[in-house]
Amino acid sequence: EDLKTTDPVLVLPKPAKFSSSHPIGTARTLLTCGEEDLLRIPNEILDELTPEQICLTPTIVCAYTVLEQFGSKLKPGDSVLLNAAHLSASGSALLQLCKLLKLKPLCMLSLPGSPKNLAKGEYGSKSAWADVDSRAAAPPTVRQQYERISELLVTMGAEEVFPDAVALLRWRDRNQRMLPKLALDGIATRDSCEQLIHCLQSGDKDAQIVVYGHGVAQPLEISPPLLAAWGGRIAGFNIARWVHSLSGNAKKMMAVMENVTKLVRANKFVLDTVMYKVGEDAISDAFSRAADAADNTQVVLIFPTLQEELSLSHQEQKAEMEKQARVKEEEAAKKREEDERDKLKSDWLNLLFTDQSVAAMSPEGPLSTAYEGGNTSNPSALLVWVGDDPKSDAAAMRDISAQAPSAALVSLAWSDHPAGEAFNEFSLKSPEVVDGSFYLRDRQGFENQDLDMLHDVELLGRCLLESIEPKLGEFGLDWDKVVIMGFGKGAGIALYASLLNIFPKQVSAMVLFSPIVLFPSFLAQKMEALRMPGAGKMKVFTVWGNRNRSTPGTYRQLLAQTLKKAKDVHCTPDTLPDADHSFDSKSVNVLTSMLPLCLPR
């Protein structure tokens, strides 16, 4: 009764309704199910999260509810033991929620191929773990993987990471720490619960284990004397069973997700996803990425529509094309009406980044050169740096020159150019920048200051062109031998200039550190209107600081979607742990390591 056609829904039937050998399955175009199997998604969530993030709702709410139900007696500063927090989005959600609640997660990280040191014996006995021989070392590849995942878990909020229960108990003994009262088992292997019991306080202190992961459906093996001596509680939790247990839980699930969207908007919760479309993308890559325990990004598969699967007849295709033409014509008519209401602003925006714009008609000369080095006699490529502080970048430029001896390098200063004065003074610490609302503005919401900044960005892009062209002529190089590197606002200027055809040809590659790109939605519209046919594929590497408040998650996601729309761009994002909005020695090391990928062959 509450559902209608086109309503977005989650499919979540009762756990016992379908057998494990014949599940309902949602990896299909058409699905027959009962109304009780569906949960309608509120508009408040649709407006804030992408479809691939929304499909993680059961996983996120599972983490939220487990902490709410079983951790209600915990106080800030208490420890929580997490087993397999590196697996799936539930682990990353638990870590982030623990961080918000000021709890201290202790993570158990057992990897295939690593030595299996098990605590065996009486509960609370030191001999259960002190006498275990832990001299066996993991293979180098396993050790490297362990270090990578440990660093990721600590970055997300873990206090400590341990390979097994023996290591945790020895750490606790050395540091005289209290054992946790709550353990959350996200994988449930044959011996996981038994190992967690050794790491918890006794049952008379309300200690409990919650099994919320099913692993490979192995039976749990626990020694009865150990269980009796411990005296705690082992509970299971299934999100589908919880949703259907009470009529109000379905609404509560969506209320939880509404709270999560507020945390996402405030940059206090991250839902990293990557989509692979079945039939278009390499699914082997999707499974390889999902199997990489050190990659916390949740892999989401999107399946083709029925129309894409069926081979349409010529008449059907023609009818669809006519329908689309009518829709486009109706949209164009509606847009013309809207443009008439705000003609002056629209005309200005339409002229930006074209040959008829004010910036094109009134150029203001090239940018000044802050540094020039490298091979200036017979270079095979030209590296161009556009940063926000060319004086402090000079030392880094010398290091980069040394890593590319066959290339010339120039550092161009936009911040001291007359056209860059207003853009340089624009604060990246203002509330609308930090919460992402500034970047989300569209054509209808632009203010006069926004129009002026867009004009300045175009003008600075044309000044950048005037600086690079003479160097190409001097060195006898073409644009396909150019690699543009940049940081912050300078990186945003360079990206606008490249994507909106201010440069006459496509450059070879771009490496951009925390780029400040004004209004990605406007950039996408302009890119579609000005796209040059037949342009070569350009590699773009974006590197973000995970503590950079000037580039919130909503902005990064919008920019990533914009770059996906550029058919001639292949974008590879990366993240620097513990990095803010600065170009420091870590950034220099990353840049030098990327140069071999960027230099034209």
C-alpha positions as CSV (number, residue, x, y, z in Angstrom):
1,E,0.0,0.0,0.0
2,D,2.8,2.4,0.8
3,L,4.8,1.6,-2.4
4,K,4.3,2.9,-5.8
5,T,6.1,2.5,-9.2
6,T,9.6,4.1,-9.4
7,D,10.0,4.0,-5.6
8,P,13.6,3.2,-4.7
9,V,13.7,0.2,-2.3
10,L,16.1,-2.1,-0.5
11,V,15.4,-5.9,-0.8
12,L,15.7,-7.4,2.7
13,P,13.6,-10.5,3.2
14,K,13.3,-12.4,6.5
15,P,16.3,-14.7,7.1
16,A,14.3,-18.0,7.0
17,K,12.1,-17.1,4.1
18,F,14.5,-18.4,1.5
19,S,16.9,-21.3,1.9
20,S,20.6,-20.8,1.6
21,S,20.7,-23.0,-1.4
22,H,18.0,-20.9,-3.2
23,P,18.3,-17.3,-2.0
24,I,16.1,-14.5,-3.3
25,G,19.1,-13.0,-5.1
26,T,19.3,-9.4,-6.3
27,A,22.0,-9.8,-9.0
28,R,19.3,-9.7,-11.7
29,T,17.4,-7.2,-13.8
30,L,13.9,-8.3,-12.7
31,L,13.0,-9.6,-9.3
32,T,9.7,-11.0,-8.0
33,C,9.2,-10.6,-4.3
34,G,6.6,-9.8,-1.7
35,E,5.9,-6.3,-0.3
36,E,7.1,-7.4,3.1
37,D,10.6,-8.1,1.6
38,L,11.0,-4.4,0.6
39,L,12.1,-1.3,2.5
40,R,11.3,2.1,0.9
41,I,14.2,4.5,0.9
42,P,13.2,8.0,2.2
43,N,13.9,11.1,0.0
44,E,16.1,12.6,2.8
45,I,18.6,9.7,2.2
46,L,18.3,9.8,-1.6
47,D,19.2,13.5,-1.6
48,E,22.4,13.0,0.4
49,L,23.9,9.6,-0.6
50,T,24.6,8.0,-3.9
51,P,22.8,4.7,-4.9
52,E,26.0,2.7,-4.3
53,Q,26.3,4.1,-0.8
54,I,22.6,3.5,-0.1
55,C,23.0,-0.2,-0.9
56,L,25.4,-0.4,2.1
57,T,22.5,0.5,4.4
58,P,22.1,-3.0,6.0
59,T,25.8,-3.2,6.7
60,I,26.1,0.3,8.2
61,V,23.0,-0.1,10.3
62,C,24.2,-3.5,11.5
63,A,27.3,-1.8,12.9
64,Y,25.3,1.0,14.4
65,T,22.7,-1.3,16.0
66,V,25.3,-3.8,17.4
67,L,27.1,-0.9,19.3
68,E,23.8,0.6,20.4
69,Q,22.3,-2.7,21.7
70,F,25.4,-4.4,23.2
71,G,27.7,-1.4,24.0
72,S,25.2,0.7,25.8
73,K,27.0,0.3,29.1
74,L,30.4,1.2,27.8
75,K,31.8,4.6,28.7
76,P,34.2,6.9,26.7
77,G,37.7,5.5,27.0
78,D,36.5,1.9,27.3
79,S,38.0,-0.7,24.9
80,V,36.1,-2.8,22.4
81,L,37.7,-5.9,20.8
82,L,37.0,-6.1,17.0
83,N,37.8,-9.3,15.1
84,A,38.2,-8.9,11.3
85,A,37.5,-5.1,11.3
86,H,39.3,-5.0,7.9
87,L,36.7,-7.0,6.2
88,S,33.7,-5.3,4.5
89,A,32.1,-2.0,5.2
90,S,30.8,-3.1,8.6
91,G,34.3,-3.1,10.0
92,S,35.1,0.4,8.8
93,A,31.7,1.6,10.1
94,L,32.4,0.1,13.5
95,L,35.8,1.8,13.7
96,Q,34.4,5.2,12.7
97,L,31.4,4.9,15.1
98,C,33.8,3.8,18.0
99,K,35.9,6.9,17.2
100,L,32.8,9.1,17.4
101,L,31.8,7.5,20.7
102,K,35.4,7.9,22.1
103,L,35.7,4.1,22.5
104,K,39.1,2.5,21.9
105,P,39.0,-0.4,19.4
106,L,41.5,-3.2,19.7
107,C,41.7,-5.0,16.4
108,M,42.5,-8.7,15.8
109,L,44.0,-9.0,12.3
110,S,44.6,-12.6,11.3
111,L,45.8,-13.1,7.7
112,P,46.1,-16.2,5.6
113,G,49.7,-17.4,5.6
114,S,50.6,-15.9,9.0
115,P,51.6,-18.1,12.0
116,K,48.6,-19.2,14.0
117,N,49.4,-18.6,17.7
118,L,46.4,-19.8,19.8
119,A,45.8,-19.2,23.5
120,K,45.0,-22.6,25.0
121,G,44.2,-23.5,28.6
122,E,42.3,-22.2,31.6
123,Y,40.5,-18.9,31.4
124,G,42.5,-16.1,33.2
125,S,45.6,-18.3,33.4
126,K,48.9,-16.8,32.3
127,S,50.2,-20.1,31.0
128,A,47.4,-20.1,28.4
129,W,49.4,-17.5,26.4
130,A,52.8,-17.0,28.1
131,D,54.1,-20.5,27.1
132,V,53.0,-20.2,23.4
133,D,55.9,-20.4,21.0
134,S,55.5,-17.4,18.7
135,R,59.0,-17.4,17.2
136,A,57.7,-18.4,13.7
137,A,57.7,-15.4,11.4
138,A,55.2,-14.7,8.6
139,P,56.4,-14.6,5.0
140,P,57.6,-11.1,3.8
141,T,54.5,-10.5,1.6
142,V,52.2,-11.4,4.5
143,R,54.1,-9.0,6.8
144,Q,53.9,-6.2,4.3
145,Q,50.1,-6.8,4.0
146,Y,49.8,-6.8,7.8
147,E,51.6,-3.5,8.1
148,R,49.5,-1.9,5.3
149,I,46.2,-3.1,6.9
150,S,47.3,-2.1,10.4
151,E,48.2,1.4,9.2
152,L,44.8,1.7,7.6
153,L,43.0,0.5,10.8
154,V,44.9,2.9,13.0
155,T,44.1,5.7,10.6
156,M,40.4,4.9,10.9
157,G,40.4,4.9,14.7
158,A,41.9,1.6,16.0
159,E,44.0,2.1,19.2
160,E,46.1,-1.1,18.6
161,V,46.2,-3.9,16.1
162,F,47.3,-7.5,17.0
163,P,47.9,-10.6,14.8
164,D,46.3,-12.9,17.4
165,A,45.1,-13.3,21.0
166,V,48.5,-14.2,22.3
167,A,50.0,-10.9,21.1
168,L,47.1,-9.0,22.6
169,L,47.4,-10.7,26.0
170,R,51.2,-10.1,26.1
171,W,50.6,-6.4,25.2
172,R,48.0,-6.1,27.9
173,D,50.4,-7.7,30.5
174,R,53.2,-5.3,29.6
175,N,51.1,-2.2,29.7
176,Q,48.8,-3.3,32.7
177,R,45.7,-2.6,30.7
178,M,42.1,-3.7,31.6
179,L,40.7,-6.3,29.2
180,P,37.6,-5.3,27.2
181,K,34.1,-6.2,28.2
182,L,32.7,-6.4,24.6
183,A,34.0,-8.3,21.6
184,L,32.5,-8.1,18.1
185,D,33.3,-11.1,15.9
186,G,32.9,-10.1,12.2
187,I,34.1,-13.4,10.7
188,A,33.2,-16.2,13.1
189,T,35.8,-18.9,12.3
190,R,36.0,-22.2,14.0
191,D,38.2,-21.0,16.9
192,S,37.6,-17.2,16.9
193,C,35.1,-17.1,19.8
194,E,37.4,-19.2,22.0
195,Q,40.3,-16.8,21.3
196,L,38.1,-13.8,22.0
197,I,37.0,-15.3,25.4
198,H,40.7,-15.3,26.6
199,C,40.9,-11.6,25.7
200,L,37.8,-10.5,27.7
201,Q,36.9,-9.8,31.3
202,S,34.9,-12.4,33.1
203,G,31.2,-12.9,32.9
204,D,30.5,-11.3,36.3
205,K,31.8,-8.0,34.7
206,D,29.0,-8.3,32.0
207,A,31.5,-9.5,29.4
208,Q,30.0,-10.6,26.1
209,I,30.8,-11.7,22.5
210,V,28.5,-10.7,19.7
211,V,28.8,-12.7,16.5
212,Y,27.6,-10.6,13.6
213,G,29.6,-12.2,10.7
214,H,29.0,-15.7,9.4
215,G,32.4,-16.4,7.8
216,V,32.1,-19.6,5.8
217,A,29.3,-21.0,8.1
218,Q,31.7,-23.1,10.2
219,P,30.5,-24.4,13.6
220,L,32.1,-22.6,16.6
221,E,34.4,-24.7,18.8
222,I,34.6,-23.6,22.4
223,S,35.9,-25.8,25.3
224,P,33.1,-26.3,27.9
225,P,35.5,-25.8,30.9
226,L,36.7,-22.5,29.3
227,L,33.1,-21.3,28.7
228,A,32.1,-22.2,32.2
229,A,35.1,-20.5,33.8
230,W,34.5,-17.4,31.8
231,G,30.8,-17.2,32.5
232,G,30.1,-14.5,29.9
233,R,27.4,-14.2,27.2
234,I,27.7,-15.1,23.5
235,A,25.0,-13.5,21.3
236,G,24.3,-13.6,17.6
237,F,23.1,-10.6,15.6
238,N,21.5,-10.7,12.1
239,I,20.4,-7.4,10.6
240,A,17.6,-8.9,8.5
241,R,16.1,-10.7,11.5
242,W,16.4,-7.5,13.6
243,V,14.6,-5.4,10.9
244,H,11.6,-7.9,10.7
245,S,11.4,-8.6,14.5
246,L,9.5,-5.4,15.2
247,S,7.4,-3.3,13.0
248,G,9.2,-0.2,14.0
249,N,12.7,-1.4,13.2
250,A,12.4,-0.8,9.5
251,K,11.7,2.9,10.2
252,K,14.5,2.9,12.8
253,M,16.8,1.5,10.1
254,M,16.1,4.5,7.8
255,A,16.4,6.9,10.8
256,V,19.8,5.5,11.5
257,M,20.9,6.1,7.9
258,E,19.5,9.6,8.1
259,N,21.8,10.2,11.1
260,V,24.7,8.7,9.1
261,T,24.0,11.1,6.2
262,K,24.4,14.0,8.7
263,L,27.7,12.5,9.8
264,V,28.8,12.2,6.2
265,R,27.8,15.8,5.5
266,A,29.8,16.9,8.5
267,N,32.9,14.9,7.3
268,K,32.7,12.7,10.4
269,F,31.8,9.5,8.6
270,V,33.2,8.2,5.2
271,L,31.5,5.8,2.9
272,D,34.1,5.0,0.2
273,T,32.7,3.0,-2.7
274,V,33.8,2.1,-6.2
275,M,31.4,0.9,-8.9
276,Y,31.9,-1.7,-11.6
277,K,29.3,-2.2,-14.3
278,V,28.7,-5.8,-15.3
279,G,29.1,-6.1,-19.1
280,E,31.3,-3.0,-19.4
281,D,34.0,-3.1,-16.7
282,A,36.4,-6.0,-16.0
283,I,34.6,-7.9,-13.3
284,S,37.9,-9.7,-12.5
285,D,39.3,-6.3,-11.4
286,A,36.3,-5.8,-9.1
287,F,36.8,-9.2,-7.4
288,S,40.6,-8.5,-7.1
289,R,39.9,-5.2,-5.5
290,A,37.3,-6.7,-3.2
291,A,39.8,-9.4,-2.2
292,D,42.5,-6.8,-1.3
293,A,42.1,-6.6,2.5
294,A,44.3,-3.4,2.5
295,D,41.8,-1.5,0.3
296,N,38.9,-0.3,2.5
297,T,36.8,0.9,-0.5
298,Q,33.6,-1.1,-0.8
299,V,33.2,-2.6,-4.3
300,V,29.7,-2.3,-5.7
301,L,28.4,-4.1,-8.8
302,I,25.8,-2.4,-11.0
303,F,23.9,-4.6,-13.3
304,P,22.6,-3.6,-16.8
305,T,18.9,-2.7,-17.2
306,L,16.5,-4.9,-19.0
307,Q,16.6,-2.6,-22.0
308,E,20.4,-3.0,-22.2
309,E,20.2,-6.8,-21.9
310,L,17.6,-7.3,-24.6
311,S,18.3,-6.9,-28.2
312,L,15.9,-4.2,-29.3
313,S,14.4,-4.2,-32.7
314,H,14.9,-1.4,-35.1
315,Q,11.4,0.0,-34.5
316,E,11.9,0.0,-30.8
317,Q,15.2,1.7,-31.1
318,K,13.7,4.3,-33.4
319,A,10.8,4.9,-31.0
320,E,13.2,5.2,-28.1
321,M,15.3,7.7,-30.0
322,E,12.2,9.8,-30.9
323,K,11.2,9.7,-27.3
324,Q,14.6,10.8,-26.1
325,A,14.5,13.6,-28.7
326,R,11.2,14.8,-27.4
327,V,12.5,14.7,-23.9
328,K,15.5,16.7,-24.9
329,E,13.4,19.1,-26.8
330,E,11.1,19.6,-23.8
331,E,14.1,20.0,-21.5
332,A,15.6,22.6,-23.9
333,A,12.3,24.5,-24.0
334,K,12.2,24.5,-20.2
335,K,15.8,25.6,-20.0
336,R,15.1,28.5,-22.4
337,E,12.3,29.7,-20.2
338,E,14.7,29.5,-17.2
339,D,17.4,31.3,-19.0
340,E,15.1,34.2,-19.8
341,R,14.5,34.8,-16.1
342,D,18.2,35.2,-15.4
343,K,19.5,36.2,-18.8
344,L,22.4,38.4,-17.8
345,K,24.0,35.7,-15.5
346,S,23.3,33.0,-18.0
347,D,24.9,34.9,-20.9
348,W,28.0,35.5,-18.9
349,L,28.3,31.9,-17.9
350,N,27.8,30.8,-21.5
351,L,30.6,33.0,-22.7
352,L,33.1,31.8,-20.1
353,F,35.9,29.7,-21.5
354,T,35.0,30.5,-25.1
355,D,36.7,32.6,-27.7
356,Q,34.2,35.4,-27.1
357,S,34.7,35.6,-23.3
358,V,36.1,38.8,-21.7
359,A,39.2,36.9,-20.6
360,A,39.8,35.8,-24.2
361,M,39.4,39.3,-25.6
362,S,41.5,41.0,-22.9
363,P,44.5,38.8,-22.0
364,E,46.8,40.0,-19.2
365,G,50.1,38.4,-20.1
366,P,51.9,35.3,-18.9
367,L,52.6,34.1,-15.4
368,S,56.0,34.8,-13.9
369,T,58.5,32.0,-13.7
370,A,59.4,31.2,-10.0
371,Y,61.9,28.4,-10.9
372,E,63.4,26.8,-14.0
373,G,65.7,23.8,-14.0
374,G,66.3,20.3,-15.3
375,N,67.4,19.6,-18.9
376,T,67.0,23.0,-20.6
377,S,69.3,22.2,-23.5
378,N,67.6,19.2,-25.2
379,P,64.6,18.1,-23.1
380,S,62.4,15.2,-24.0
381,A,59.5,16.5,-22.0
382,L,58.4,19.7,-20.1
383,L,57.2,19.5,-16.5
384,V,55.1,22.4,-15.4
385,W,54.4,23.1,-11.7
386,V,51.5,25.4,-10.6
387,G,51.4,25.6,-6.8
388,D,50.0,28.1,-4.4
389,D,53.3,29.1,-2.8
390,P,56.1,29.1,-5.4
391,K,58.8,30.4,-3.0
392,S,58.4,27.5,-0.5
393,D,58.0,25.0,-3.4
394,A,61.5,25.9,-4.8
395,A,63.4,23.2,-2.9
396,A,60.8,20.6,-3.9
397,M,61.2,21.6,-7.5
398,R,65.0,20.9,-7.3
399,D,64.3,17.4,-6.0
400,I,61.8,16.7,-8.7
401,S,64.2,17.9,-11.4
402,A,66.8,15.4,-10.1
403,Q,64.3,12.6,-10.6
404,A,63.6,13.5,-14.2
405,P,67.0,14.3,-15.7
406,S,65.7,14.2,-19.3
407,A,63.0,16.8,-18.8
408,A,62.9,20.5,-18.3
409,L,60.9,21.9,-15.3
410,V,59.3,25.3,-14.8
411,S,57.4,26.5,-11.7
412,L,54.9,29.2,-12.6
413,A,53.5,31.7,-10.0
414,W,49.8,32.6,-10.4
415,S,49.4,34.0,-6.9
416,D,51.4,37.2,-7.6
417,H,49.7,37.9,-10.9
418,P,47.2,40.8,-10.9
419,A,44.5,38.5,-12.2
420,G,45.0,36.1,-9.2
421,E,44.5,38.7,-6.4
422,A,40.9,37.9,-5.5
423,F,41.2,34.1,-6.0
424,N,44.3,34.1,-3.8
425,E,42.5,35.9,-1.0
426,F,39.6,33.5,-1.0
427,S,39.7,31.5,2.3
428,L,39.6,27.7,2.2
429,K,38.8,27.7,6.0
430,S,35.3,29.3,5.6
431,P,32.4,27.3,6.9
432,E,30.8,26.8,3.4
433,V,34.1,25.4,2.1
434,V,34.6,23.0,5.0
435,D,31.0,21.6,4.9
436,G,31.2,21.3,1.1
437,S,28.2,23.5,0.3
438,F,30.4,26.0,-1.6
439,Y,31.5,23.4,-4.1
440,L,28.0,22.1,-4.6
441,R,26.6,25.4,-6.0
442,D,25.1,25.3,-9.5
443,R,24.4,27.8,-12.2
444,Q,21.2,29.0,-10.5
445,G,22.8,29.5,-7.1
446,F,25.9,31.4,-8.3
447,E,26.5,34.8,-6.7
448,N,28.5,37.7,-8.2
449,Q,31.6,36.7,-6.3
450,D,31.4,33.2,-7.8
451,L,31.1,34.7,-11.4
452,D,34.1,36.9,-10.7
453,M,36.2,33.9,-9.5
454,L,35.2,31.8,-12.5
455,H,36.3,34.7,-14.7
456,D,39.6,34.9,-12.8
457,V,40.2,31.1,-13.2
458,E,39.7,31.4,-16.9
459,L,42.0,34.4,-17.1
460,L,44.7,32.7,-15.1
461,G,44.3,29.6,-17.3
462,R,45.0,31.7,-20.4
463,C,48.0,33.3,-18.7
464,L,49.2,29.8,-18.0
465,L,48.9,29.0,-21.7
466,E,50.9,32.2,-22.6
467,S,53.6,30.9,-20.2
468,I,53.9,27.4,-21.6
469,E,53.7,28.0,-25.3
470,P,57.0,30.0,-25.5
471,K,58.7,27.2,-23.6
472,L,57.4,24.6,-26.0
473,G,58.7,26.7,-28.9
474,E,62.1,27.1,-27.3
475,F,62.5,23.4,-26.6
476,G,60.9,22.2,-29.9
477,L,58.2,20.2,-28.0
478,D,54.5,19.7,-28.6
479,W,51.7,19.6,-26.0
480,D,51.8,15.8,-25.8
481,K,55.2,16.1,-24.1
482,V,53.8,18.3,-21.3
483,V,53.1,17.0,-17.8
484,I,51.3,19.5,-15.5
485,M,51.7,19.2,-11.7
486,G,50.0,21.4,-9.1
487,F,48.6,21.9,-5.7
488,G,45.5,23.5,-4.3
489,K,44.1,26.5,-6.2
490,G,46.9,26.3,-8.8
491,A,46.0,22.7,-9.5
492,G,42.3,23.7,-10.0
493,I,43.3,26.4,-12.5
494,A,45.3,23.9,-14.5
495,L,42.5,21.4,-14.5
496,Y,40.0,23.9,-15.7
497,A,42.4,25.1,-18.5
498,S,42.9,21.5,-19.7
499,L,39.3,20.2,-19.6
500,L,37.8,23.3,-21.1
501,N,40.2,23.5,-24.1
502,I,42.1,26.6,-23.2
503,F,45.2,24.5,-24.1
504,P,45.1,23.9,-27.9
505,K,45.9,20.2,-27.4
506,Q,45.7,17.6,-24.6
507,V,48.7,17.3,-22.3
508,S,50.2,13.9,-21.5
509,A,49.3,13.8,-17.8
510,M,48.4,15.8,-14.7
511,V,49.3,15.2,-11.1
512,L,47.1,17.3,-8.8
513,F,47.5,17.5,-5.0
514,S,44.3,18.5,-3.2
515,P,43.0,20.4,-6.2
516,I,40.6,23.3,-5.5
517,V,38.2,23.1,-8.5
518,L,35.4,25.6,-8.4
519,F,31.9,24.2,-8.8
520,P,32.4,20.7,-10.4
521,S,28.8,20.7,-11.6
522,F,29.4,23.8,-13.7
523,L,32.7,22.3,-15.0
524,A,30.8,19.1,-16.1
525,Q,28.3,21.2,-18.0
526,K,31.0,23.3,-19.7
527,M,33.0,20.2,-20.5
528,E,30.1,18.6,-22.3
529,A,29.5,21.8,-24.3
530,L,33.1,22.4,-25.3
531,R,34.4,18.8,-25.6
532,M,36.8,18.4,-28.6
533,P,36.2,15.3,-30.7
534,G,39.0,12.8,-31.1
535,A,41.1,14.0,-28.1
536,G,43.7,11.6,-26.8
537,K,43.4,9.9,-23.4
538,M,44.9,12.0,-20.6
539,K,46.1,10.5,-17.3
540,V,45.0,12.5,-14.3
541,F,46.3,11.5,-10.8
542,T,44.5,13.2,-7.8
543,V,46.1,12.9,-4.4
544,W,44.1,13.9,-1.3
545,G,45.0,14.4,2.3
546,N,42.6,12.4,4.5
547,R,42.6,15.2,7.1
548,N,42.2,18.0,4.7
549,R,39.2,19.9,5.8
550,S,39.3,22.2,2.8
551,T,38.4,19.3,0.5
552,P,35.5,17.5,2.2
553,G,34.2,14.1,1.1
554,T,31.1,15.5,-0.7
555,Y,33.3,17.7,-2.9
556,R,35.8,14.9,-3.7
557,Q,33.0,12.6,-4.7
558,L,31.4,15.3,-6.9
559,L,34.7,16.0,-8.6
560,A,35.3,12.3,-9.2
561,Q,31.9,12.0,-10.8
562,T,32.7,15.0,-13.0
563,L,36.0,13.5,-14.2
564,K,34.2,10.2,-15.0
565,K,32.1,12.2,-17.5
566,A,35.2,13.3,-19.3
567,K,35.6,10.5,-21.9
568,D,39.2,11.6,-22.7
569,V,40.4,11.5,-19.1
570,H,41.5,8.5,-17.1
571,C,41.5,9.5,-13.4
572,T,43.3,7.7,-10.6
573,P,42.6,8.9,-7.1
574,D,44.9,8.3,-4.1
575,T,44.9,9.3,-0.4
576,L,47.8,10.5,1.8
577,P,47.2,9.3,5.4
578,D,47.4,12.0,8.1
579,A,47.9,14.8,5.5
580,D,46.2,18.2,5.6
581,H,46.1,21.0,3.0
582,S,49.8,21.4,2.4
583,F,52.4,20.3,-0.1
584,D,55.1,18.8,2.2
585,S,57.9,16.2,2.0
586,K,55.4,13.3,1.9
587,S,53.7,14.9,-1.1
588,V,57.1,15.4,-2.8
589,N,57.9,11.7,-2.3
590,V,54.6,10.7,-3.8
591,L,55.1,13.0,-6.7
592,T,58.6,11.7,-7.5
593,S,57.2,8.1,-7.4
594,M,54.5,9.0,-9.8
595,L,56.8,10.7,-12.4
596,P,57.7,7.5,-14.2
597,L,53.9,6.9,-14.8
598,C,53.4,10.4,-16.2
599,L,56.4,11.1,-18.3
600,P,55.6,10.7,-22.0
601,R,57.2,7.7,-23.6
